[in-house]
Amino acid sequence: MIILVESGRLGNQLFQYNVIREGFNKEKIIFFGFSNLKELLNFKYENLIQFDIPNFVGLKLATFICRGLIKLRLVGGIFEIKKNRDKTIIQKRRGLIPFVFILSYANFQNTETVKSVSLQSPIKDENYELARNWIKEKFPDYQRSKTVFIHIRRGDYVNWPTKEFPAVLGIDWYKRAIDSIIQKVDNPNFIIVTDDIYYAQDLFKDQNIYTISNNSQIIDLSIMSQCGHGILSASSFAWWGAHISSELSTNMQPIFLAPKYWCGHRKKQWLPDDFISDFLTYIE
């Protein structure tokens, strides 16, 4: 039995769940939190239990208790151990109570892990349907091969990882990426997915080839999966949108553009320092 306590946003949660399910596919999983993941994916045939945590304080308390249980070795722990830049392993350590393990904090964002990671439970059909209906309402002549998502993440990225070298992407980078797509895709339609709608409205106003999604993050991820191409911020949420889209784009060659050095693009140092995906094209 493996216990997962909600940590990070939906993109990070997808990494945690899928890596654990892939590596320990016979284990029962108990979720504390993860309500968005439960809404996104079809767990109908999964061996898992989910407990809602009503608020931020409850989540922090659950995290504190679980870390204490691991530290005291009352239960086992699962750890992401970085051996060196190119080698990361997942280690399972037993505790006093047998067959119970808690995932210690891990993001699993390294080249070795992402080469084999895949979606272990499908996105719910109703989420795909809502996404397709929304796209067709905005673009009646919708074609996957002509539809491009642009993911703009701001929020904490304006000051993270440092105020001097934040992960947020500048307007010029997006313009270069958009120009590159326009050169390669005939008459593209762009769908903007963002956590800052007003910023996106100011940036792309009066241009009819763009439309901005005002949906939930569940539908936003489903929308990205229905696009044939994408322009990514340095976000695990955008990474999953592109990854799922690439798996669905069986009859075409998708284009996914991402910032070189990922979250460290302003400093020109990879952050995480080993998180490179073959299906992405990195540009400065």
PyRosetta script that sets phi, psi and omega in degrees:
from pyrosetta import init, pose_from_sequence

init()
pose = pose_from_sequence("MIILVESGRLGNQLFQYNVIREGFNKEKIIFFGFSNLKELLNFKYENLIQFDIPNFVGLKLATFICRGLIKLRLVGGIFEIKKNRDKTIIQKRRGLIPFVFILSYANFQNTETVKSVSLQSPIKDENYELARNWIKEKFPDYQRSKTVFIHIRRGDYVNWPTKEFPAVLGIDWYKRAIDSIIQKVDNPNFIIVTDDIYYAQDLFKDQNIYTISNNSQIIDLSIMSQCGHGILSASSFAWWGAHISSELSTNMQPIFLAPKYWCGHRKKQWLPDDFISDFLTYIE")
pose.set_psi(1, 130.5)
pose.set_omega(1, -178.8)
pose.set_phi(2, -120.1)
pose.set_psi(2, 130.4)
pose.set_omega(2, -179.4)
pose.set_phi(3, -103.6)
pose.set_psi(3, 127.4)
pose.set_omega(3, 175.7)
pose.set_phi(4, -116.7)
pose.set_psi(4, 126.2)
pose.set_omega(4, 175.8)
pose.set_phi(5, -104.6)
pose.set_psi(5, 131.0)
pose.set_omega(5, -176.3)
pose.set_phi(6, -50.0)
pose.set_psi(6, 130.4)
pose.set_omega(6, -179.8)
pose.set_phi(7, -148.0)
pose.set_psi(7, 125.9)
pose.set_omega(7, 179.3)
pose.set_phi(8, 80.2)
pose.set_psi(8, -177.8)
pose.set_omega(8, -179.7)
pose.set_phi(9, -83.4)
pose.set_psi(9, -175.9)
pose.set_omega(9, -173.0)
pose.set_phi(10, -58.2)
pose.set_psi(10, -40.7)
pose.set_omega(10, 179.8)
pose.set_phi(11, -60.2)
pose.set_psi(11, -45.7)
pose.set_omega(11, 177.9)
pose.set_phi(12, -64.2)
pose.set_psi(12, -38.9)
pose.set_omega(12, 179.6)
pose.set_phi(13, -63.9)
pose.set_psi(13, -36.6)
pose.set_omega(13, 177.4)
pose.set_phi(14, -63.5)
pose.set_psi(14, -40.1)
pose.set_omega(14, 175.9)
pose.set_phi(15, -62.6)
pose.set_psi(15, -47.9)
pose.set_omega(15, -177.1)
pose.set_phi(16, -60.5)
pose.set_psi(16, -49.5)
pose.set_omega(16, -178.3)
pose.set_phi(17, -64.4)
pose.set_psi(17, -48.6)
pose.set_omega(17, -173.6)
pose.set_phi(18, -68.8)
pose.set_psi(18, -37.5)
pose.set_omega(18, 177.8)
pose.set_phi(19, -67.0)
pose.set_psi(19, -43.5)
pose.set_omega(19, 179.8)
pose.set_phi(20, -66.7)
pose.set_psi(20, -44.1)
pose.set_omega(20, 179.7)
pose.set_phi(21, -63.8)
pose.set_psi(21, -37.6)
pose.set_omega(21, 179.7)
pose.set_phi(22, -69.6)
pose.set_psi(22, -40.8)
pose.set_omega(22, -176.7)
pose.set_phi(23, -81.2)
pose.set_psi(23, -26.1)
pose.set_omega(23, -176.9)
pose.set_phi(24, -132.8)
pose.set_psi(24, 62.6)
pose.set_omega(24, -168.6)
pose.set_phi(25, -73.1)
pose.set_psi(25, -11.4)
pose.set_omega(25, 179.5)
pose.set_phi(26, -98.6)
pose.set_psi(26, -4.3)
pose.set_omega(26, -176.5)
pose.set_phi(27, -84.9)
pose.set_psi(27, 145.7)
pose.set_omega(27, 170.1)
pose.set_phi(28, -75.5)
pose.set_psi(28, 137.9)
pose.set_omega(28, 178.9)
pose.set_phi(29, -110.4)
pose.set_psi(29, 133.0)
pose.set_omega(29, 173.9)
pose.set_phi(30, -112.9)
pose.set_psi(30, 120.7)
pose.set_omega(30, 178.6)
pose.set_phi(31, -94.5)
pose.set_psi(31, 134.3)
pose.set_omega(31, 164.3)
pose.set_phi(32, -112.3)
pose.set_psi(32, 109.5)
pose.set_omega(32, -171.5)
pose.set_phi(33, 91.9)
pose.set_psi(33, -141.7)
pose.set_omega(33, 178.4)
pose.set_phi(34, 63.1)
pose.set_psi(34, 33.1)
pose.set_omega(34, -178.0)
pose.set_phi(35, -64.3)
pose.set_psi(35, -36.0)
pose.set_omega(35, 178.4)
pose.set_phi(36, -67.2)
pose.set_psi(36, -38.4)
pose.set_omega(36, 177.6)
pose.set_phi(37, -64.0)
pose.set_psi(37, -40.2)
pose.set_omega(37, 178.5)
pose.set_phi(38, -65.0)
pose.set_psi(38, -35.5)
pose.set_omega(38, 178.9)
pose.set_phi(39, -72.7)
pose.set_psi(39, -31.3)
pose.set_omega(39, -176.8)
pose.set_phi(40, -78.0)
pose.set_psi(40, -47.8)
pose.set_omega(40, -168.4)
pose.set_phi(41, -102.5)
pose.set_psi(41, 156.3)
pose.set_omega(41, 177.5)
pose.set_phi(42, -93.9)
pose.set_psi(42, 103.4)
pose.set_omega(42, -179.7)
pose.set_phi(43, -99.0)
pose.set_psi(43, 20.1)
pose.set_omega(43, -171.2)
pose.set_phi(44, -52.4)
pose.set_psi(44, -39.9)
pose.set_omega(44, -175.7)
pose.set_phi(45, -107.2)
pose.set_psi(45, 15.8)
pose.set_omega(45, -177.6)
pose.set_phi(46, -87.3)
pose.set_psi(46, 152.6)
pose.set_omega(46, 177.0)
pose.set_phi(47, -93.8)
pose.set_psi(47, 77.1)
pose.set_omega(47, -177.0)
pose.set_phi(48, -149.0)
pose.set_psi(48, 163.2)
pose.set_omega(48, 176.9)
pose.set_phi(49, -129.9)
pose.set_psi(49, 140.4)
pose.set_omega(49, -178.6)
pose.set_phi(50, -125.3)
pose.set_psi(50, 130.2)
pose.set_omega(50, 176.5)
pose.set_phi(51, -115.3)
pose.set_psi(51, 128.0)
pose.set_omega(51, 176.7)
pose.set_phi(52, -74.6)
pose.set_psi(52, 141.9)
pose.set_omega(52, 172.0)
pose.set_phi(53, -115.7)
pose.set_psi(53, 117.0)
pose.set_omega(53, -165.3)
pose.set_phi(54, -70.7)
pose.set_psi(54, -23.9)
pose.set_omega(54, -174.5)
pose.set_phi(55, -152.9)
pose.set_psi(55, 174.3)
pose.set_omega(55, -177.4)
pose.set_phi(56, -61.6)
pose.set_psi(56, -40.7)
pose.set_omega(56, -179.0)
pose.set_phi(57, -63.1)
pose.set_psi(57, -42.6)
pose.set_omega(57, 178.6)
pose.set_phi(58, -62.3)
pose.set_psi(58, -38.8)
pose.set_omega(58, 178.4)
pose.set_phi(59, -65.0)
pose.set_psi(59, -44.8)
pose.set_omega(59, 179.0)
pose.set_phi(60, -63.2)
pose.set_psi(60, -38.5)
pose.set_omega(60, 178.8)
pose.set_phi(61, -65.2)
pose.set_psi(61, -44.3)
pose.set_omega(61, 178.5)
pose.set_phi(62, -61.6)
pose.set_psi(62, -40.7)
pose.set_omega(62, 178.7)
pose.set_phi(63, -63.9)
pose.set_psi(63, -43.9)
pose.set_omega(63, 179.9)
pose.set_phi(64, -61.4)
pose.set_psi(64, -44.7)
pose.set_omega(64, -179.4)
pose.set_phi(65, -64.6)
pose.set_psi(65, -44.5)
pose.set_omega(65, -178.1)
pose.set_phi(66, -64.1)
pose.set_psi(66, -42.0)
pose.set_omega(66, 178.3)
pose.set_phi(67, -65.1)
pose.set_psi(67, -35.6)
pose.set_omega(67, 176.7)
pose.set_phi(68, -65.0)
pose.set_psi(68, -41.6)
pose.set_omega(68, 178.8)
pose.set_phi(69, -62.9)
pose.set_psi(69, -38.0)
pose.set_omega(69, 177.7)
pose.set_phi(70, -68.3)
pose.set_psi(70, -46.0)
pose.set_omega(70, -177.3)
pose.set_phi(71, -61.5)
pose.set_psi(71, -38.3)
pose.set_omega(71, 178.8)
pose.set_phi(72, -80.2)
pose.set_psi(72, -5.4)
pose.set_omega(72, -179.4)
pose.set_phi(73, 60.8)
pose.set_psi(73, 29.4)
pose.set_omega(73, 173.5)
pose.set_phi(74, -72.5)
pose.set_psi(74, -32.1)
pose.set_omega(74, 173.8)
pose.set_phi(75, -126.8)
pose.set_psi(75, 166.5)
pose.set_omega(75, 178.1)
pose.set_phi(76, -78.6)
pose.set_psi(76, 166.0)
pose.set_omega(76, 178.6)
pose.set_phi(77, -131.0)
pose.set_psi(77, 152.4)
pose.set_omega(77, 172.8)
pose.set_phi(78, -116.5)
pose.set_psi(78, 127.2)
pose.set_omega(78, -171.6)
pose.set_phi(79, -127.0)
pose.set_psi(79, 144.9)
pose.set_omega(79, 170.3)
pose.set_phi(80, -95.4)
pose.set_psi(80, 112.4)
pose.set_omega(80, -175.2)
pose.set_phi(81, -109.6)
pose.set_psi(81, 121.1)
pose.set_omega(81, 178.7)
pose.set_phi(82, -92.7)
pose.set_psi(82, 110.4)
pose.set_omega(82, -179.5)
pose.set_phi(83, -77.1)
pose.set_psi(83, -45.0)
pose.set_omega(83, 176.3)
pose.set_phi(84, -160.3)
pose.set_psi(84, -172.5)
pose.set_omega(84, -176.1)
pose.set_phi(85, -56.4)
pose.set_psi(85, -35.5)
pose.set_omega(85, -174.0)
pose.set_phi(86, -107.0)
pose.set_psi(86, 4.4)
pose.set_omega(86, -175.6)
pose.set_phi(87, -135.3)
pose.set_psi(87, 116.9)
pose.set_omega(87, 175.7)
pose.set_phi(88, -128.8)
pose.set_psi(88, 134.2)
pose.set_omega(88, 179.9)
pose.set_phi(89, -122.9)
pose.set_psi(89, 157.9)
pose.set_omega(89, 174.5)
pose.set_phi(90, -107.5)
pose.set_psi(90, 117.8)
pose.set_omega(90, -174.1)
pose.set_phi(91, -109.6)
pose.set_psi(91, 135.0)
pose.set_omega(91, 179.3)
pose.set_phi(92, -112.3)
pose.set_psi(92, 119.1)
pose.set_omega(92, -177.7)
pose.set_phi(93, -117.4)
pose.set_psi(93, 126.9)
pose.set_omega(93, -177.0)
pose.set_phi(94, -75.8)
pose.set_psi(94, 153.8)
pose.set_omega(94, 176.2)
pose.set_phi(95, -120.7)
pose.set_psi(95, -170.4)
pose.set_omega(95, -177.7)
pose.set_phi(96, -63.6)
pose.set_psi(96, -41.6)
pose.set_omega(96, 177.3)
pose.set_phi(97, -85.1)
pose.set_psi(97, 114.1)
pose.set_omega(97, -174.1)
pose.set_phi(98, -70.4)
pose.set_psi(98, 150.3)
pose.set_omega(98, 172.2)
pose.set_phi(99, 68.2)
pose.set_psi(99, 13.1)
pose.set_omega(99, 175.1)
pose.set_phi(100, -119.1)
pose.set_psi(100, 124.1)
pose.set_omega(100, -177.3)
pose.set_phi(101, -133.2)
pose.set_psi(101, 143.1)
pose.set_omega(101, 176.5)
pose.set_phi(102, -117.7)
pose.set_psi(102, 134.4)
pose.set_omega(102, 176.3)
pose.set_phi(103, -73.9)
pose.set_psi(103, 116.6)
pose.set_omega(103, 171.1)
pose.set_phi(104, -70.3)
pose.set_psi(104, 160.6)
pose.set_omega(104, -175.5)
pose.set_phi(105, -53.6)
pose.set_psi(105, 130.8)
pose.set_omega(105, 177.9)
pose.set_phi(106, -156.5)
pose.set_psi(106, 145.4)
pose.set_omega(106, 175.9)
pose.set_phi(107, -110.2)
pose.set_psi(107, -14.8)
pose.set_omega(107, 176.0)
pose.set_phi(108, 56.4)
pose.set_psi(108, 28.4)
pose.set_omega(108, -178.3)
pose.set_phi(109, -100.2)
pose.set_psi(109, 82.7)
pose.set_omega(109, 176.1)
pose.set_phi(110, -146.6)
pose.set_psi(110, 155.9)
pose.set_omega(110, -172.2)
pose.set_phi(111, -57.6)
pose.set_psi(111, -43.1)
pose.set_omega(111, -176.2)
pose.set_phi(112, -62.2)
pose.set_psi(112, -42.4)
pose.set_omega(112, -178.5)
pose.set_phi(113, -71.2)
pose.set_psi(113, -44.6)
pose.set_omega(113, -173.3)
pose.set_phi(114, -72.4)
pose.set_psi(114, -16.1)
pose.set_omega(114, 176.6)
pose.set_phi(115, -62.1)
pose.set_psi(115, -32.1)
pose.set_omega(115, -175.4)
pose.set_phi(116, -110.5)
pose.set_psi(116, -6.7)
pose.set_omega(116, -175.6)
pose.set_phi(117, -70.7)
pose.set_psi(117, 141.9)
pose.set_omega(117, 176.3)
pose.set_phi(118, -148.9)
pose.set_psi(118, 165.8)
pose.set_omega(118, -178.1)
pose.set_phi(119, -73.4)
pose.set_psi(119, 111.9)
pose.set_omega(119, -174.3)
pose.set_phi(120, -80.5)
pose.set_psi(120, -23.0)
pose.set_omega(120, 175.0)
pose.set_phi(121, -128.8)
pose.set_psi(121, 137.8)
pose.set_omega(121, -174.8)
pose.set_phi(122, -73.6)
pose.set_psi(122, 153.4)
pose.set_omega(122, 170.3)
pose.set_phi(123, -65.4)
pose.set_psi(123, 141.1)
pose.set_omega(123, -178.1)
pose.set_phi(124, -60.9)
pose.set_psi(124, 141.6)
pose.set_omega(124, -179.3)
pose.set_phi(125, -58.0)
pose.set_psi(125, -37.1)
pose.set_omega(125, -177.6)
pose.set_phi(126, -67.0)
pose.set_psi(126, -29.5)
pose.set_omega(126, 176.5)
pose.set_phi(127, -69.8)
pose.set_psi(127, -42.3)
pose.set_omega(127, 175.3)
pose.set_phi(128, -61.0)
pose.set_psi(128, -42.4)
pose.set_omega(128, -177.8)
pose.set_phi(129, -64.6)
pose.set_psi(129, -44.3)
pose.set_omega(129, 178.2)
pose.set_phi(130, -61.9)
pose.set_psi(130, -40.1)
pose.set_omega(130, 179.4)
pose.set_phi(131, -64.9)
pose.set_psi(131, -46.8)
pose.set_omega(131, -179.6)
pose.set_phi(132, -63.9)
pose.set_psi(132, -40.6)
pose.set_omega(132, 179.6)
pose.set_phi(133, -63.7)
pose.set_psi(133, -40.3)
pose.set_omega(133, 179.4)
pose.set_phi(134, -65.0)
pose.set_psi(134, -43.9)
pose.set_omega(134, 179.8)
pose.set_phi(135, -62.6)
pose.set_psi(135, -44.4)
pose.set_omega(135, -177.9)
pose.set_phi(136, -67.9)
pose.set_psi(136, -28.4)
pose.set_omega(136, 175.7)
pose.set_phi(137, -67.3)
pose.set_psi(137, -38.3)
pose.set_omega(137, -179.5)
pose.set_phi(138, -80.7)
pose.set_psi(138, -37.1)
pose.set_omega(138, -179.4)
pose.set_phi(139, -129.2)
pose.set_psi(139, 87.8)
pose.set_omega(139, -176.5)
pose.set_phi(140, -56.1)
pose.set_psi(140, -28.4)
pose.set_omega(140, -179.9)
pose.set_phi(141, -95.1)
pose.set_psi(141, 30.1)
pose.set_omega(141, -175.5)
pose.set_phi(142, -48.2)
pose.set_psi(142, 128.9)
pose.set_omega(142, 169.2)
pose.set_phi(143, -134.6)
pose.set_psi(143, 132.2)
pose.set_omega(143, -180.0)
pose.set_phi(144, -54.0)
pose.set_psi(144, -42.6)
pose.set_omega(144, -173.8)
pose.set_phi(145, -67.3)
pose.set_psi(145, -15.4)
pose.set_omega(145, -179.2)
pose.set_phi(146, -110.8)
pose.set_psi(146, 2.8)
pose.set_omega(146, -174.3)
pose.set_phi(147, -105.8)
pose.set_psi(147, 129.9)
pose.set_omega(147, -173.0)
pose.set_phi(148, -128.9)
pose.set_psi(148, 128.4)
pose.set_omega(148, 173.0)
pose.set_phi(149, -93.5)
pose.set_psi(149, 146.9)
pose.set_omega(149, 172.2)
pose.set_phi(150, -120.8)
pose.set_psi(150, 116.8)
pose.set_omega(150, 179.3)
pose.set_phi(151, -100.2)
pose.set_psi(151, 123.6)
pose.set_omega(151, 179.2)
pose.set_phi(152, -118.6)
pose.set_psi(152, 111.8)
pose.set_omega(152, 176.4)
pose.set_phi(153, -107.8)
pose.set_psi(153, 127.3)
pose.set_omega(153, 175.6)
pose.set_phi(154, -119.6)
pose.set_psi(154, -107.8)
pose.set_omega(154, 176.5)
pose.set_phi(155, 50.6)
pose.set_psi(155, -124.9)
pose.set_omega(155, -177.9)
pose.set_phi(156, -66.1)
pose.set_psi(156, -20.0)
pose.set_omega(156, -178.7)
pose.set_phi(157, -68.3)
pose.set_psi(157, -14.8)
pose.set_omega(157, 179.0)
pose.set_phi(158, -66.0)
pose.set_psi(158, -27.7)
pose.set_omega(158, -178.3)
pose.set_phi(159, -124.5)
pose.set_psi(159, -1.0)
pose.set_omega(159, -176.8)
pose.set_phi(160, -110.7)
pose.set_psi(160, 142.5)
pose.set_omega(160, 2.5)
pose.set_phi(161, -77.2)
pose.set_psi(161, -19.5)
pose.set_omega(161, 173.2)
pose.set_phi(162, -142.8)
pose.set_psi(162, 159.1)
pose.set_omega(162, 177.3)
pose.set_phi(163, -66.4)
pose.set_psi(163, -29.3)
pose.set_omega(163, -178.5)
pose.set_phi(164, -75.7)
pose.set_psi(164, -37.4)
pose.set_omega(164, -177.8)
pose.set_phi(165, -129.7)
pose.set_psi(165, 68.2)
pose.set_omega(165, -177.6)
pose.set_phi(166, -72.0)
pose.set_psi(166, 157.7)
pose.set_omega(166, -178.1)
pose.set_phi(167, -79.3)
pose.set_psi(167, -13.8)
pose.set_omega(167, -178.4)
pose.set_phi(168, -62.3)
pose.set_psi(168, 140.2)
pose.set_omega(168, -179.5)
pose.set_phi(169, -90.0)
pose.set_psi(169, 145.9)
pose.set_omega(169, 179.7)
pose.set_phi(170, -85.0)
pose.set_psi(170, 165.0)
pose.set_omega(170, -178.8)
pose.set_phi(171, -60.5)
pose.set_psi(171, -39.8)
pose.set_omega(171, -177.9)
pose.set_phi(172, -61.2)
pose.set_psi(172, -38.4)
pose.set_omega(172, 179.0)
pose.set_phi(173, -63.2)
pose.set_psi(173, -45.1)
pose.set_omega(173, 179.2)
pose.set_phi(174, -62.5)
pose.set_psi(174, -39.4)
pose.set_omega(174, 179.6)
pose.set_phi(175, -63.0)
pose.set_psi(175, -41.4)
pose.set_omega(175, 178.4)
pose.set_phi(176, -64.5)
pose.set_psi(176, -41.0)
pose.set_omega(176, 179.8)
pose.set_phi(177, -66.0)
pose.set_psi(177, -42.2)
pose.set_omega(177, 179.0)
pose.set_phi(178, -63.9)
pose.set_psi(178, -43.7)
pose.set_omega(178, 177.9)
pose.set_phi(179, -60.1)
pose.set_psi(179, -39.2)
pose.set_omega(179, 179.2)
pose.set_phi(180, -64.8)
pose.set_psi(180, -40.6)
pose.set_omega(180, 177.9)
pose.set_phi(181, -65.3)
pose.set_psi(181, -44.5)
pose.set_omega(181, -178.6)
pose.set_phi(182, -59.8)
pose.set_psi(182, -34.0)
pose.set_omega(182, 178.8)
pose.set_phi(183, -71.3)
pose.set_psi(183, -23.9)
pose.set_omega(183, -173.3)
pose.set_phi(184, -107.6)
pose.set_psi(184, -21.6)
pose.set_omega(184, -176.7)
pose.set_phi(185, -117.7)
pose.set_psi(185, 128.7)
pose.set_omega(185, -176.8)
pose.set_phi(186, -76.7)
pose.set_psi(186, 119.7)
pose.set_omega(186, 177.5)
pose.set_phi(187, 49.7)
pose.set_psi(187, 60.0)
pose.set_omega(187, -177.8)
pose.set_phi(188, -72.5)
pose.set_psi(188, 152.5)
pose.set_omega(188, 169.1)
pose.set_phi(189, -111.6)
pose.set_psi(189, 133.5)
pose.set_omega(189, -175.4)
pose.set_phi(190, -108.9)
pose.set_psi(190, 132.5)
pose.set_omega(190, 174.7)
pose.set_phi(191, -113.8)
pose.set_psi(191, 123.5)
pose.set_omega(191, -176.9)
pose.set_phi(192, -97.9)
pose.set_psi(192, 123.8)
pose.set_omega(192, 176.3)
pose.set_phi(193, -113.5)
pose.set_psi(193, 126.6)
pose.set_omega(193, -171.8)
pose.set_phi(194, -155.1)
pose.set_psi(194, 159.5)
pose.set_omega(194, 171.5)
pose.set_phi(195, -99.1)
pose.set_psi(195, 8.8)
pose.set_omega(195, 178.7)
pose.set_phi(196, -140.7)
pose.set_psi(196, 81.0)
pose.set_omega(196, -174.4)
pose.set_phi(197, -61.9)
pose.set_psi(197, -39.6)
pose.set_omega(197, -176.9)
pose.set_phi(198, -66.2)
pose.set_psi(198, -37.9)
pose.set_omega(198, 175.8)
pose.set_phi(199, -61.6)
pose.set_psi(199, -45.4)
pose.set_omega(199, -179.4)
pose.set_phi(200, -65.5)
pose.set_psi(200, -37.3)
pose.set_omega(200, 178.3)
pose.set_phi(201, -63.2)
pose.set_psi(201, -41.0)
pose.set_omega(201, 178.3)
pose.set_phi(202, -67.8)
pose.set_psi(202, -36.0)
pose.set_omega(202, -175.4)
pose.set_phi(203, -74.1)
pose.set_psi(203, -36.1)
pose.set_omega(203, -172.1)
pose.set_phi(204, -119.8)
pose.set_psi(204, 25.9)
pose.set_omega(204, -178.7)
pose.set_phi(205, -67.3)
pose.set_psi(205, 151.2)
pose.set_omega(205, 174.9)
pose.set_phi(206, 61.9)
pose.set_psi(206, 30.1)
pose.set_omega(206, 176.9)
pose.set_phi(207, -131.1)
pose.set_psi(207, 111.2)
pose.set_omega(207, -169.6)
pose.set_phi(208, -78.9)
pose.set_psi(208, -3.0)
pose.set_omega(208, 175.9)
pose.set_phi(209, -86.2)
pose.set_psi(209, -2.8)
pose.set_omega(209, 179.7)
pose.set_phi(210, -113.0)
pose.set_psi(210, 143.5)
pose.set_omega(210, 168.2)
pose.set_phi(211, -138.9)
pose.set_psi(211, 145.3)
pose.set_omega(211, -174.3)
pose.set_phi(212, -107.0)
pose.set_psi(212, 128.3)
pose.set_omega(212, 177.8)
pose.set_phi(213, -78.2)
pose.set_psi(213, 134.6)
pose.set_omega(213, 173.4)
pose.set_phi(214, -118.4)
pose.set_psi(214, 31.0)
pose.set_omega(214, -178.3)
pose.set_phi(215, -88.9)
pose.set_psi(215, 175.7)
pose.set_omega(215, 174.1)
pose.set_phi(216, -69.4)
pose.set_psi(216, 164.2)
pose.set_omega(216, 179.2)
pose.set_phi(217, -65.5)
pose.set_psi(217, -24.6)
pose.set_omega(217, 176.4)
pose.set_phi(218, -64.3)
pose.set_psi(218, -48.9)
pose.set_omega(218, -179.8)
pose.set_phi(219, -72.8)
pose.set_psi(219, -34.8)
pose.set_omega(219, 177.5)
pose.set_phi(220, -59.0)
pose.set_psi(220, -44.3)
pose.set_omega(220, 178.5)
pose.set_phi(221, -64.5)
pose.set_psi(221, -39.6)
pose.set_omega(221, 177.9)
pose.set_phi(222, -65.5)
pose.set_psi(222, -37.0)
pose.set_omega(222, 176.9)
pose.set_phi(223, -63.1)
pose.set_psi(223, -46.6)
pose.set_omega(223, 179.4)
pose.set_phi(224, -58.9)
pose.set_psi(224, -35.9)
pose.set_omega(224, -179.6)
pose.set_phi(225, -67.9)
pose.set_psi(225, -21.1)
pose.set_omega(225, -179.4)
pose.set_phi(226, -92.2)
pose.set_psi(226, 0.3)
pose.set_omega(226, 177.3)
pose.set_phi(227, -92.7)
pose.set_psi(227, 144.0)
pose.set_omega(227, -179.4)
pose.set_phi(228, -80.5)
pose.set_psi(228, -19.3)
pose.set_omega(228, -176.8)
pose.set_phi(229, -142.2)
pose.set_psi(229, 167.7)
pose.set_omega(229, -179.6)
pose.set_phi(230, -158.5)
pose.set_psi(230, 152.4)
pose.set_omega(230, 172.2)
pose.set_phi(231, -118.1)
pose.set_psi(231, 117.8)
pose.set_omega(231, -169.0)
pose.set_phi(232, -104.5)
pose.set_psi(232, 140.6)
pose.set_omega(232, 160.2)
pose.set_phi(233, -78.0)
pose.set_psi(233, 174.7)
pose.set_omega(233, 179.7)
pose.set_phi(234, -83.0)
pose.set_psi(234, 63.7)
pose.set_omega(234, -171.3)
pose.set_phi(235, -129.9)
pose.set_psi(235, 137.3)
pose.set_omega(235, 177.2)
pose.set_phi(236, -63.7)
pose.set_psi(236, -29.0)
pose.set_omega(236, 177.0)
pose.set_phi(237, -63.6)
pose.set_psi(237, -47.1)
pose.set_omega(237, 177.2)
pose.set_phi(238, -65.7)
pose.set_psi(238, -37.4)
pose.set_omega(238, 178.6)
pose.set_phi(239, -58.0)
pose.set_psi(239, -44.9)
pose.set_omega(239, -179.5)
pose.set_phi(240, -68.9)
pose.set_psi(240, -36.9)
pose.set_omega(240, 175.8)
pose.set_phi(241, -58.2)
pose.set_psi(241, -45.3)
pose.set_omega(241, 179.2)
pose.set_phi(242, -69.3)
pose.set_psi(242, -40.4)
pose.set_omega(242, -178.5)
pose.set_phi(243, -62.6)
pose.set_psi(243, -46.7)
pose.set_omega(243, 179.9)
pose.set_phi(244, -66.7)
pose.set_psi(244, -40.7)
pose.set_omega(244, 177.2)
pose.set_phi(245, -59.8)
pose.set_psi(245, -42.6)
pose.set_omega(245, -178.6)
pose.set_phi(246, -63.7)
pose.set_psi(246, -34.0)
pose.set_omega(246, 177.9)
pose.set_phi(247, -71.6)
pose.set_psi(247, -28.9)
pose.set_omega(247, -179.8)
pose.set_phi(248, -87.1)
pose.set_psi(248, -18.4)
pose.set_omega(248, -176.1)
pose.set_phi(249, -87.8)
pose.set_psi(249, 70.7)
pose.set_omega(249, -172.9)
pose.set_phi(250, -82.1)
pose.set_psi(250, -21.8)
pose.set_omega(250, -175.4)
pose.set_phi(251, -110.1)
pose.set_psi(251, 21.9)
pose.set_omega(251, -178.7)
pose.set_phi(252, -154.8)
pose.set_psi(252, 169.8)
pose.set_omega(252, 177.1)
pose.set_phi(253, -105.7)
pose.set_psi(253, 99.4)
pose.set_omega(253, -176.9)
pose.set_phi(254, -72.4)
pose.set_psi(254, 155.1)
pose.set_omega(254, 176.3)
pose.set_phi(255, -119.4)
pose.set_psi(255, 123.4)
pose.set_omega(255, 177.3)
pose.set_phi(256, -128.5)
pose.set_psi(256, 117.2)
pose.set_omega(256, -178.1)
pose.set_phi(257, -104.6)
pose.set_psi(257, 133.1)
pose.set_omega(257, -177.9)
pose.set_phi(258, -138.2)
pose.set_psi(258, 157.2)
pose.set_omega(258, -179.7)
pose.set_phi(259, -69.5)
pose.set_psi(259, 130.9)
pose.set_omega(259, 174.1)
pose.set_phi(260, -62.4)
pose.set_psi(260, 140.0)
pose.set_omega(260, -176.2)
pose.set_phi(261, 77.0)
pose.set_psi(261, 1.8)
pose.set_omega(261, 176.3)
pose.set_phi(262, 54.1)
pose.set_psi(262, -125.1)
pose.set_omega(262, -176.6)
pose.set_phi(263, -67.2)
pose.set_psi(263, -15.2)
pose.set_omega(263, -179.9)
pose.set_phi(264, -98.8)
pose.set_psi(264, 24.5)
pose.set_omega(264, -172.6)
pose.set_phi(265, -64.7)
pose.set_psi(265, -31.3)
pose.set_omega(265, -179.7)
pose.set_phi(266, -73.4)
pose.set_psi(266, -31.4)
pose.set_omega(266, 179.4)
pose.set_phi(267, -91.5)
pose.set_psi(267, -10.5)
pose.set_omega(267, -177.6)
pose.set_phi(268, 59.6)
pose.set_psi(268, 42.8)
pose.set_omega(268, 173.2)
pose.set_phi(269, -136.8)
pose.set_psi(269, 130.6)
pose.set_omega(269, -176.5)
pose.set_phi(270, -60.2)
pose.set_psi(270, 132.2)
pose.set_omega(270, 176.0)
pose.set_phi(271, -144.0)
pose.set_psi(271, 115.7)
pose.set_omega(271, -9.9)
pose.set_phi(272, -53.4)
pose.set_psi(272, 156.3)
pose.set_omega(272, -169.3)
pose.set_phi(273, -75.6)
pose.set_psi(273, -2.2)
pose.set_omega(273, 176.3)
pose.set_phi(274, -148.0)
pose.set_psi(274, 69.1)
pose.set_omega(274, -178.7)
pose.set_phi(275, -136.2)
pose.set_psi(275, 78.4)
pose.set_omega(275, -175.4)
pose.set_phi(276, -123.9)
pose.set_psi(276, 129.3)
pose.set_omega(276, -176.2)
pose.set_phi(277, -116.6)
pose.set_psi(277, 134.1)
pose.set_omega(277, -175.9)
pose.set_phi(278, -64.5)
pose.set_psi(278, -28.4)
pose.set_omega(278, -175.1)
pose.set_phi(279, -83.8)
pose.set_psi(279, -2.5)
pose.set_omega(279, 178.2)
pose.set_phi(280, -103.4)
pose.set_psi(280, 145.3)
pose.set_omega(280, 171.9)
pose.set_phi(281, -105.8)
pose.set_psi(281, 121.2)
pose.set_omega(281, -174.6)
pose.set_phi(282, -96.5)
pose.set_psi(282, 131.9)
pose.set_omega(282, 179.2)
pose.set_phi(283, -128.9)
pose.set_psi(283, 149.7)
pose.set_omega(283, 179.2)
pose.set_phi(284, -89.7)
pose.dump_pdb("model.pdb")
